[in-house]
Amino acid sequence: MAPTPPRLAWLDALRGPAALAVALHHAAWTFIPEAWAEVDRRIDVGTWGVFVFFMVSGYIIPASLERRGDLRAFWAGRAFRLLPLLLVALGLALLLAYGGAFALHPGLGHRPLPLVVLGNVTMLQELLGVPAVIGVMWTLSYEMAFYLIAAGLFTVRQAHRSAAVAIGLAASAVPLGLLLPGPVVRGRADLAAALLGVAVLTAVAVSARAGGRVRTAAAVTGGLLGLALVVLGSRIGAWQGLTVLAAMFAGTAVHRAERGVIRWRTAVAAVAAVLACGAFAKDDPGWAPAIVLAAAFFGGAFALRNRWFPRWLTHLGVISFSLYLLHPLLLRMSPNLPLYFLILVPLAYLTHRLVEAPAQRLGRRWSARPAEPEDVRRGDPVESTAGALHGEGAGGRP
């Protein structure tokens, strides 16, 4: 396992506990439900974990895009980072379900198989009204929407306005959430879901392969589709869905402030707007404390970003995507809570070594090419300082 550079260790120190928090949330409801109900009434630990992931993604993903300065390399990097483990996890889930050791969503059998595959492989299933093969994949749909919007802003050179975007999303979340408490794209809207999924794939492919105005038009279209899917397709409702997006852009605003692109008071205002507008997005007493503590945890780790973190903690961050994506598969296979984690952590380490790490190395080799003439002429990188960052988002991260 490659060591984490000191300047990025704080991000891995966030990812590891966030992934374990989500795993603990689901495992505790499985193994000790009565005791965990008392905890959940005070703070939703799972929500805390995914919001930490969302803010980490917001901080690092736009930096990764701007460091590359190339949508083709960015989308290739995301594909090599997320898809190999996702495909392995989906295959394991189906095998375990066939053996009776994993419960699939009952709605999977009622939707056309091509649509189920399209939704789950593109990670947009949550926003297309398609059941997920693995329940925790819902966060990946919001990650994908964030990537689409970030890519659209990048191509029109508006990426630096992340704080304004975060505030705008947070402010619009309340009225839109009241108007749209549930998804518009839902149920058996198979044709609409398929058309939207294909439209997103087309926008990504064209923006990655084309140049000039065609690339810009495709990327902007993809960004608008990502935003529309969150507003119209969020199973959790527009209020919560837009709060998730706003939290990611608030994480980006922190990165902008650190790099001197915006003032710190602007970044703080973005985070405050997300917390103020998002605190009442869910009628659950554990929701608001979770997102407030997630922001505080992110801020605390950021304040300590120049310190050294224990290697075991940063190693947990490195395998956090495996921890997050694989933990639901073990819930029926472990007899108790301690043994569950004794199995989960080594399994995540193994899948990282055998699946994630080789795929990421392949992706880096595939993307390591000279800039195309169009890229050179446009001078796409918005911030050259983003080149100092070598880390990638967890995707899951959440």
Sequence and secondary structure as in RCSB ss.txt:
>XXXX:A:sequence
MAPTPPRLAWLDALRGPAALAVALHHAAWTFIPEAWAEVDRRIDVGTWGVFVFFMVSGYIIPASLERRGDLRAFW
AGRAFRLLPLLLVALGLALLLAYGGAFALHPGLGHRPLPLVVLGNVTMLQELLGVPAVIGVMWTLSYEMAFYLIA
AGLFTVRQAHRSAAVAIGLAASAVPLGLLLPGPVVRGRADLAAALLGVAVLTAVAVSARAGGRVRTAAAVTGGLL
GLALVVLGSRIGAWQGLTVLAAMFAGTAVHRAERGVIRWRTAVAAVAAVLACGAFAKDDPGWAPAIVLAAAFFGG
AFALRNRWFPRWLTHLGVISFSLYLLHPLLLRMSPNLPLYFLILVPLAYLTHRLVEAPAQRLGRRWSARPAEPED
VRRGDPVESTAGALHGEGAGGRP
>XXXX:A:secstr
     HHHHHHHHHHHHHHHHHHHHHHHHHH HHHHHHHHTT  HHHHHHHHHHHHHHHHHHHHHHHHT HHHHH
HHHHHHHHHHHHHHHHHHHHHHHTTSS   GGGGGS HHHHHHHHHTT HHHHT   SSGGGHHHHHHHHHHHHH
HHHHHTT GGGHHHHHHHHHHHHHHHHHH SS SS TT HHHHHHHHHHHHHHHHHHHH  HHHHHHHHHHHHHH
HHHHHHHH TT HHHHHHHHHHHHHHHHHHHHHTTSS HHHHHHHHHHHHHHHTTSSS TTHHHHHHHHHHHHHH
HHHTTTS   HHHHHHHHTHHHHHHHGGGGTTT SSHHHHHHHHHHHHHHHIIIIIHHHHHHHHHHH     HHH
HHHT  S GGGGG      S   
